Amino acid sequence: MKIERVFTEDSKRTVEDLFKEFISNQINNLVQDYKEGIHNKKEQTNDL
């Protein structure tokens, strides 16, 4: 993520907005991985 590029492409968005969006995306990815991990564990226990 290059901050310099952002100002030229979209001057309305601030760095703070970008970090908030970046962090929320990271959290969503972690939650998704967590849910998939639980799902995979359930499948594994069912196989046993």
Phi and psi restraints in degrees (value plus and minus 20) as a CYANA .aco file:
   2 LYS   PHI    -120.6   -80.6
   2 LYS   PSI      99.8   139.8
   3 ILE   PHI     -92.9   -52.9
   3 ILE   PSI     -53.6   -13.6
   4 GLU   PHI     -79.2   -39.2
   4 GLU   PSI     -61.0   -21.0
   5 ARG   PHI     -83.5   -43.5
   5 ARG   PSI     -55.0   -15.0
   6 VAL   PHI     -82.7   -42.7
   6 VAL   PSI     -61.2   -21.2
   7 PHE   PHI     -83.8   -43.8
   7 PHE   PSI     -54.1   -14.1
   8 THR   PHI     -98.0   -58.0
   8 THR   PSI     -56.8   -16.8
   9 GLU   PHI     -98.0   -58.0
   9 GLU   PSI     -61.0   -21.0
  10 ASP   PHI    -167.0  -127.0
  10 ASP   PSI      69.2   109.2
  11 SER   PHI     -91.7   -51.7
  11 SER   PSI     -34.7     5.3
  12 LYS   PHI     -94.2   -54.2
  12 LYS   PSI     -45.8    -5.8
  13 ARG   PHI    -109.4   -69.4
  13 ARG   PSI     110.7   150.7
  14 THR   PHI    -110.1   -70.1
  14 THR   PSI     148.0   188.0
  15 VAL   PHI     -81.3   -41.3
  15 VAL   PSI     -58.4   -18.4
  16 GLU   PHI     -80.1   -40.1
  16 GLU   PSI     -64.1   -24.1
  17 ASP   PHI     -80.1   -40.1
  17 ASP   PSI     -61.9   -21.9
  18 LEU   PHI     -83.7   -43.7
  18 LEU   PSI     -63.3   -23.3
  19 PHE   PHI     -85.5   -45.5
  19 PHE   PSI     -60.0   -20.0
  20 LYS   PHI     -80.6   -40.6
  20 LYS   PSI     -65.1   -25.1
  21 GLU   PHI     -84.6   -44.6
  21 GLU   PSI     -63.3   -23.3
  22 PHE   PHI     -81.0   -41.0
  22 PHE   PSI     -66.5   -26.5
  23 ILE   PHI     -86.0   -46.0
  23 ILE   PSI     -62.2   -22.2
  24 SER   PHI     -84.9   -44.9
  24 SER   PSI     -56.5   -16.5
  25 ASN   PHI     -84.6   -44.6
  25 ASN   PSI     -61.7   -21.7
  26 GLN   PHI     -82.2   -42.2
  26 GLN   PSI     -62.8   -22.8
  27 ILE   PHI     -84.5   -44.5
  27 ILE   PSI     -63.6   -23.6
  28 ASN   PHI     -80.6   -40.6
  28 ASN   PSI     -60.3   -20.3
  29 ASN   PHI     -84.2   -44.2
  29 ASN   PSI     -62.0   -22.0
  30 LEU   PHI     -83.7   -43.7
  30 LEU   PSI     -63.1   -23.1
  31 VAL   PHI     -82.3   -42.3
  31 VAL   PSI     -63.8   -23.8
  32 GLN   PHI     -82.0   -42.0
  32 GLN   PSI     -65.2   -25.2
  33 ASP   PHI     -80.6   -40.6
  33 ASP   PSI     -61.2   -21.2
  34 TYR   PHI     -82.3   -42.3
  34 TYR   PSI     -66.7   -26.7
  35 LYS   PHI     -82.8   -42.8
  35 LYS   PSI     -63.5   -23.5
  36 GLU   PHI     -85.0   -45.0
  36 GLU   PSI     -56.7   -16.7
  37 GLY   PHI     -82.7   -42.7
  37 GLY   PSI     -63.9   -23.9
  38 ILE   PHI     -83.5   -43.5
  38 ILE   PSI     -62.8   -22.8
  39 HIS   PHI     -80.6   -40.6
  39 HIS   PSI     -63.9   -23.9
  40 ASN   PHI     -85.1   -45.1
  40 ASN   PSI     -58.4   -18.4
  41 LYS   PHI     -84.6   -44.6
  41 LYS   PSI     -60.4   -20.4
  42 LYS   PHI     -82.5   -42.5
  42 LYS   PSI     -61.6   -21.6
  43 GLU   PHI     -83.4   -43.4
  43 GLU   PSI     -60.5   -20.5
  44 GLN   PHI     -84.9   -44.9
  44 GLN   PSI     -62.4   -22.4
  45 THR   PHI     -88.7   -48.7
  45 THR   PSI     -52.5   -12.5
  46 ASN   PHI     -87.1   -47.1
  46 ASN   PSI     -53.9   -13.9
  47 ASP   PHI     -86.0   -46.0
  47 ASP   PSI     -53.2   -13.2
